[in-house]
Amino acid sequence: MKAITITTFTSFFLLTLMGSILSCQKKGDEVKNEKRIANPISEIACADPSIVQYEGKYYIYATVDPWGGEELVVLESDDFLHWERKHIQWPNLTDCSSPTSGRDRVWAPGVTQGKDGRFYMYVTVHNEIWVGESDRPLGPWRNAKEDGTPLIKGDMFPEYHMIDAEAFVDTDGQAYLYWGSGLNWENGHCFVVPLAEDMVTFDAAEIRDVTPPNYFEAPYMLKKDGKYHLMYSQGKCVDRTYMIRSAVGDTPYGPWVEEESSPIVSTSVDSTTLGPGHHTVFQQGGQDYILYHRIRDNNGTLLRELAIDSLNFDPVGQMKTVKANAGVVAF
């Protein structure tokens, strides 16, 4: 009887062990076979991405490299794996020109869908900000200001660079516009102003300087569990000093305390992620993702590429440092 019991136990143990091995193997095969979005997400050289989701498709707007051009890069995909370049007729150097704008590049688009369902683009032309509007991501786009002038002129605050505008619509429906950089790679300042219902009009008297610690340019506001995370870039976008930082506050105006995990994304030890910055954040399936540019391993000409990674938070709501270049599971 004792021998039978031992034999039965041994058989049960072996069956359980075999089941565990097969289960682990199955899970391993599933992980091995799952589709992943690898970095870079596209071979097109571009930077300063903004993204919107509309009718089952993703649309990325970005600066064409090197250093911007007469139009933007626009990419369309329905799976985030295969991208097709599109062309939109606005903005361009002809339609976006003023006595204070200069005429050398169109760059740094920030596209937001307003409460009215329409799309608004805040884009830099040389050293000032223009605003466009459209019913659909691919246009037709047009200047949202009837008089055809820029939204923020380059000489509004001449000691700072009037670039890198990004709109944020709060949970109460109020929209804000953040923007600003510095001159000669230093003294970057961040400004914010509440926007009217039309996503265009604002009272200049309500503009505030809300510069967080270690800020240079490319502000992006993310609200999470009632906290405002003002994310931004520090350093020079031409080298490994460029990085993404984050500060947290209780209002859209701060005051700001830099998060313990900041910088959120920076140059990796092996330089596969080099000079990451000027990012955007979006959500898919309940997961936050950060889309940013990084410098290609190239000589002479500044060429950048787009990368995506998961963005996560700890149990108390602090943003975690991003594991750069990990890529993500396909949506």
C-alpha positions in Angstrom: 0.0 0.0 0.0 2.8 2.4 0.9 4.6 1.6 -2.4 1.4 2.4 -4.3 1.0 5.7 -2.5 4.6 6.7 -3.4 4.2 5.7 -7.0 0.9 7.7 -7.2 2.6 10.7 -5.7 5.5 10.4 -8.0 3.3 10.2 -11.1 1.2 13.2 -9.9 4.4 15.2 -9.4 5.8 14.3 -12.8 2.5 15.2 -14.5 2.3 18.5 -12.7 6.0 19.3 -13.5 5.4 18.4 -17.2 2.3 20.6 -17.3 4.2 23.6 -15.8 7.0 23.1 -18.4 4.5 23.0 -21.3 2.7 26.0 -19.9 5.9 28.0 -19.6 7.0 26.9 -23.1 3.6 28.0 -24.5 3.9 31.4 -22.8 7.4 31.7 -24.1 6.3 30.9 -27.6 3.5 33.5 -27.3 6.0 36.2 -26.2 8.3 35.1 -29.0 5.6 35.3 -31.6 3.9 38.5 -30.5 4.2 41.5 -32.8 6.3 44.4 -31.5 6.6 47.9 -32.6 10.4 48.4 -33.1 12.4 51.6 -33.0 12.7 53.6 -35.1 9.0 53.4 -36.1 9.8 54.8 -39.6 12.9 55.3 -41.7 11.8 58.8 -42.6 14.1 61.4 -41.0 11.9 63.7 -38.9 11.6 65.2 -35.4 9.3 67.0 -33.0 6.3 64.6 -33.3 2.7 65.2 -32.5 0.0 62.5 -32.9 -3.8 62.3 -33.1 -6.1 59.2 -33.4 -9.1 59.5 -35.7 -11.5 56.9 -37.1 -9.2 53.9 -36.4 -6.0 55.5 -37.8 -3.0 57.3 -36.3 -1.6 60.5 -37.8 1.8 61.8 -36.9 2.9 65.4 -37.7 6.6 66.2 -37.5 9.5 68.4 -38.6 11.2 67.3 -41.8 14.9 66.8 -41.3 17.5 68.3 -41.6 16.2 71.3 -39.6 12.8 71.7 -41.1 11.6 72.7 -44.6 8.8 74.2 -46.6 6.3 71.7 -45.3 5.8 69.1 -42.5 6.2 65.4 -42.5 2.7 63.8 -42.1 2.5 60.0 -41.6 -0.7 57.8 -41.5 -1.1 54.3 -40.2 -3.8 51.9 -39.1 -1.6 49.6 -37.1 1.5 51.7 -36.0 3.7 49.2 -37.9 3.3 50.4 -41.5 3.4 54.1 -42.2 2.5 56.0 -45.4 3.7 59.6 -45.9 1.0 62.1 -46.8 1.1 65.8 -47.8 -1.0 68.6 -46.5 -1.3 72.0 -48.2 -0.9 74.1 -45.0 1.3 75.2 -43.3 3.8 76.4 -45.8 6.3 79.3 -46.1 4.1 81.2 -48.6 0.9 81.3 -46.5 2.7 81.6 -43.2 4.7 84.7 -43.6 4.8 88.0 -41.8 7.2 90.8 -41.3 8.4 89.2 -38.0 8.4 85.5 -39.1 11.5 85.0 -41.3 11.2 82.4 -44.1 13.6 79.6 -43.5 11.5 76.7 -42.1 8.3 75.2 -41.0 8.7 73.0 -37.9 7.5 71.8 -34.5 3.7 71.1 -35.1 1.4 70.5 -32.2 -2.0 69.1 -33.2 -5.0 68.8 -30.8 -8.6 67.8 -31.3 -10.8 70.5 -29.7 -14.1 70.0 -27.8 -15.9 70.8 -31.1 -14.3 67.7 -32.7 -12.2 69.8 -35.1 -8.4 69.7 -35.3 -6.2 72.6 -34.4 -2.5 72.9 -35.3 -0.1 75.2 -33.5 3.0 75.3 -35.7 6.3 77.2 -35.7 7.4 79.1 -38.8 11.0 80.2 -38.1 10.5 82.1 -34.8 6.7 82.6 -34.4 3.6 80.5 -33.9 0.7 80.1 -36.4 -2.6 78.3 -35.8 -4.5 76.2 -38.4 -7.8 74.4 -38.3 -9.3 71.5 -40.1 -12.3 69.1 -39.9 -10.0 66.1 -40.6 -6.4 65.2 -39.8 -5.3 65.4 -43.5 -7.2 68.6 -44.2 -7.9 70.7 -45.9 -6.1 72.9 -43.4 -6.3 76.7 -43.3 -5.1 79.6 -41.1 -7.6 79.7 -38.2 -7.1 83.5 -37.9 -9.3 85.3 -40.4 -6.8 88.1 -40.9 -4.1 85.6 -41.9 -1.6 86.7 -39.2 0.4 84.6 -36.8 -1.1 83.6 -33.4 2.1 84.6 -31.5 4.5 87.0 -33.1 8.2 86.4 -32.9 8.7 89.7 -31.1 6.1 89.2 -28.4 8.9 88.5 -25.9 12.1 89.3 -28.0 14.5 88.0 -25.3 13.0 84.4 -25.7 12.2 82.1 -28.7 8.5 82.0 -29.6 8.4 78.3 -30.7 7.2 74.8 -29.7 3.5 75.5 -29.0 1.4 72.7 -27.6 -2.3 72.9 -26.6 -3.8 71.1 -23.6 -7.5 70.6 -23.0 -8.2 70.1 -19.3 -10.9 67.7 -17.9 -13.2 70.7 -17.3 -13.0 71.6 -21.0 -10.7 74.6 -20.6 -7.9 74.7 -23.1 -4.4 76.1 -22.5 -1.5 76.9 -24.9 2.1 76.3 -23.7 5.1 77.4 -25.6 8.6 78.9 -25.4 12.3 78.3 -25.7 15.6 80.3 -25.2 18.1 81.9 -27.5 21.6 80.5 -28.2 20.8 77.2 -26.4 20.2 78.9 -23.0 17.7 80.6 -20.8 14.6 78.8 -22.0 11.3 80.0 -20.7 7.8 78.4 -20.8 4.7 80.5 -21.2 1.0 79.5 -20.9 -2.3 81.2 -21.6 -5.9 80.0 -21.4 -7.6 79.8 -24.8 -11.1 80.8 -25.6 -13.7 78.4 -26.9 -12.5 78.8 -30.4 -9.1 77.4 -29.5 -7.5 80.5 -31.1 -8.4 83.7 -29.2 -6.7 84.6 -25.9 -6.1 87.6 -23.7 -2.5 88.6 -23.8 -2.8 90.0 -20.3 -3.4 86.4 -19.0 -0.1 85.1 -20.3 2.0 83.6 -17.5 5.7 82.6 -17.3 5.5 79.1 -15.7 9.0 77.9 -16.4 9.8 74.7 -14.4 13.3 73.6 -13.2 15.9 72.7 -16.0 13.6 73.8 -18.8 14.7 74.7 -22.3 11.9 74.0 -24.8 9.1 71.7 -26.1 6.5 71.8 -23.3 3.9 69.1 -23.1 1.1 68.9 -20.5 -0.2 65.6 -19.2 -2.9 65.3 -16.5 -2.9 62.1 -14.5 -5.1 61.3 -11.5 -5.7 65.0 -10.8 -2.0 65.9 -11.1 -0.5 68.1 -13.8 2.8 66.8 -15.3 4.5 69.4 -17.3 7.0 67.6 -19.5 9.7 69.3 -21.5 13.2 69.1 -23.1 16.5 70.3 -21.8 19.8 70.6 -23.6 20.8 71.0 -27.2 18.8 69.1 -29.8 21.9 68.5 -31.8 23.8 66.3 -29.3 23.6 63.9 -26.4 22.7 66.6 -23.9 19.1 66.7 -25.1 16.7 64.9 -22.8 13.1 64.8 -21.6 12.2 66.0 -18.1 9.0 66.3 -16.1 7.7 68.4 -13.2 4.5 68.0 -11.3 2.0 70.5 -9.9 -1.6 70.8 -8.7 -2.7 73.4 -11.3 -2.0 74.0 -15.0 0.2 76.9 -13.9 2.2 75.0 -11.3 4.1 75.7 -9.1 6.3 72.9 -10.2 8.4 70.3 -8.4 10.7 68.3 -10.7 9.8 64.6 -10.4 12.3 62.3 -8.7 12.6 60.2 -11.9 13.5 63.2 -14.1 15.0 63.1 -16.6 12.4 60.7 -17.9 14.3 59.8 -21.1 18.0 60.6 -21.8 20.9 59.3 -23.8 21.5 55.6 -23.1 24.9 54.2 -22.1 25.3 52.5 -25.5 24.0 55.6 -27.3 21.3 53.6 -29.2 19.0 56.3 -27.7 20.9 59.5 -28.5 19.7 63.0 -27.7 16.0 62.1 -27.1 13.5 64.9 -26.9 10.6 67.0 -28.1 8.0 64.3 -27.4 4.2 63.7 -27.2 2.1 61.3 -25.2 -0.9 59.3 -26.2 -3.0 56.4 -24.8 -4.0 53.1 -26.4 -5.8 50.4 -24.6 -5.4 52.0 -21.2 -1.6 52.3 -21.6 0.3 55.5 -21.9 3.0 55.8 -24.6 5.6 58.4 -25.2 6.6 59.2 -28.8 9.8 61.2 -29.2 12.7 61.8 -31.6 16.3 60.7 -31.2 19.4 61.5 -33.2 20.5 58.9 -35.8 24.1 57.7 -35.7 25.2 60.0 -38.5 28.0 62.4 -39.2 27.7 66.1 -40.2 24.0 66.4 -41.1 21.5 66.4 -38.2 19.0 63.6 -39.0 16.6 62.4 -36.4 14.1 59.5 -36.2 11.0 58.7 -34.2 10.8 56.2 -31.3 8.1 54.9 -29.0 8.2 53.5 -25.5 5.8 52.8 -22.7 5.2 55.5 -20.1 4.3 54.3 -16.6 3.6 55.7 -13.1 4.3 54.3 -9.7 1.5 53.6 -7.1 1.7 57.2 -5.7 1.4 58.8 -9.2 5.0 59.6 -9.8 6.2 59.2 -13.4 8.7 56.4 -13.9 11.9 56.7 -15.9 11.3 55.3 -19.3 13.1 52.2 -20.5 14.3 53.7 -23.7 14.4 51.8 -27.0 12.5 48.9 -25.5 9.8 49.2 -28.1 6.3 48.1 -27.4 3.9 45.2 -28.1 1.8 46.0 -31.2 -1.6 47.5 -30.5 
